[in-house]
Amino acid sequence: MKNLIALRTLSQVPYSMLAKLLNANSYMIRIYEAGRMRMPAEECEMLSKMFRVEREKIQNSKLEFTEEDIQKLINISKMTDEDKLKSLAS
């Protein structure tokens, strides 16, 4: 899932934090990113709400993030880990 990787790396959210937010484990996040397993729709929906991007962009790697999406992710990357967790969990 190319867009899941982009979402995580642009926002500089570590595997461990993403796993915590999704109530999953880091290993599963890596499996989703590698495309060995499809991320459940509920988790895609949660990511969509947390990062404020369309769910379809997370699920479908053929869709591109807009400049606005990218800017949101870059803004997240500038936060401290504690602030990222608070922002994404709200």
Buried (B, 14 or more C-beta within 10 A) or exposed (E): BEBBBBBBEBBBBEBEBBBBBBEBEBEBBEBBBEEEEEBEEEBBEBBBEBBBBBBEBBBBBEBEBEEEBBEBBEEBEEBEEEEBBEBBEE
